[in-house]
Amino acid sequence: MKSAISSTTTLLSSKNLSLKLHLNHSPFSRLPSSLFRSKSNTHFPSLLLRNNSTHNQKSQIHTPIMASSFMPEQARAPPALPLPVPPVAKFKIGLCQLSVTADKERNIAHARKAIEEAAAKGAKLVMLPEIWNSPYSNDSFPVYAEDIDAGGEASPSTTMLSEAARLLKITIVGGSIPERSGDRLYNTCCVFDSDGKLKAKHRKIHLFDIDIPGKITFIESKTLTAGETPTIVDTEVGRIGIGICYDIRFQELAIIYAARGAHLICYPGAFNMTTGPLHWELLQRARAADNQLYVATCSPARDVAAGYVAWGHSTLVGPFGEVLATTEHEEDIIIAEIDYSLLEVRRTNLPLTKQRRGDLYQLVDVQRLKSDS
């Protein structure tokens, strides 16, 4: 019996060594060693529990393990930030599902009217759809693109958004428009505060390159360049993470936003008639439930005569994955309430942040890690 236990210990020790060697040659070998260190300076406490077992294997199997021994704080690198106290506890959000035409001036004026209507109904945060000033096509992006950094006449769409935010004293998540920067084009979302100041600019990180034979083919990268930076911004209505349409499919981005203390993630999007019915609501609810925060989406209204037909169904989802407000495919404005007190309630009821297995997996926020070093 002793020799059997000795052999088991030797085997586990060699496994520890091989795992350490693997870490030394992995991308995580460049991370601070403290990220992998428990209070006992050990990499894998679950293995140590087996090494330190007594002869009574039944007691070994049934020994309770506290969640803290799983190092949940190390499941996020750097560690997740605490949820900040929001500047408001409750407010109304307005989601403007707009019809989009080939007439850019009409699109801008129409969007402004919708923003004003949403604000008149009490919305303190107003959100527009993806590519609301232009038809959604690779041919249109270069023609309708604006130099956002130059502003003024070079970017009439964002000039309107800035003015509307300032005059109405609201925060605007300005959907997205094609942006020209040098010789590159981006799919870009701008966030303005109630003074009309540009608070953040998110360039779509994941480009919509798909091919479903007989259904839909769209290669956004033919004309657009992918953004390089996750975007999270503190606003007068809370800390908001920004994604654009296809970004919602990549849960890692949402996890990073949650780990940075986001209260809400806004995804202007334009899912199509193939993927929309299956995935649009599913993905929103998954991102909200997994990260225990609010998710808001805003789509263009459906135009069956357009080259790209949007699914519509702009939606607000709560931190338990519940659909709080939604619409169909026609043009519409949704006004719904966000109550941040529910974030703490849901996280207390379902304490996911305290139950993650930092001893088994880890999400690395590369941008934060670099800025901290």
FENWO-V916821 format. One record per backbone hydrogen bond with DSSP energy under -1.0 kcal/mol. CO is the residue of the C=O (numbers start at 1). NH is the residue of the N-H. Records with the same first field share a line. If there is no record, write none. Layout:
CO=NH ; NH
//
This chain:
1=5
2=6
3=7
4=8
5=9
6=10
7=11
8=12
9=13
10=14
11=15
12=16
13=17
14=18
15=19
16=20
17=21
18=22
19=23
20=24
23=26
26=29
27=30
28=31
32=35
33=36
38=41
44=48
45=49
47=51
48=52
50=53
55=57
56=60
57=61
58=62
66=69
67=70
68=71
70=359
71=74
72=75
75=363
77=365
89=340
91=338
92=124 ; 125
93=336
94=127
95=334
97=332
98=301
103=107
104=108
105=109
106=110
107=111
108=112
109=113
110=114
111=115
112=116
113=117
114=118
115=119
116=120
117=121
118=123
119=122
124=171
125=94
126=173
127=96
129=176
135=137
137=141
140=144
141=145
146=148 ; 180
147=151
151=154
152=155
154=147
155=159
156=160
157=161
158=162
159=163
160=164
161=165
162=166
163=167
164=168
165=169 ; 170
171=126
172=192
173=128 ; 175
176=132
177=188
178=146
179=186
181=184
184=181
185=225
186=179
187=204
188=177
189=202
190=174
191=199 ; 200
192=172
193=196
197=193
200=191
202=189
204=227
207=209
208=220
210=218
212=215 ; 216
216=212
218=210
219=222
220=223 ; 224
231=242
233=240
235=238
238=235
239=263 ; 264
240=233
241=266
244=247
245=248
246=249
247=250
250=253
251=255
252=256
253=257
254=258
255=259
256=260
257=262
258=261
259=81
263=294
264=241
265=296
266=243
267=298
268=245
271=311
272=276
275=279
276=280
279=283
280=284
281=285
282=286
283=287
284=288
285=289
286=290
287=291
288=292 ; 293
294=265
295=317
296=267
298=269
303=306
314=327
315=297
316=324 ; 325
317=295
318=321
322=318
325=316
328=313
329=302
332=97
334=95
336=93
338=91
339=342
340=343
341=345
342=346
343=347
344=348
345=349
346=350
350=352
351=354
352=355
356=358
357=360 ; 361
363=77
364=366
365=369
366=370
367=371
368=372
//
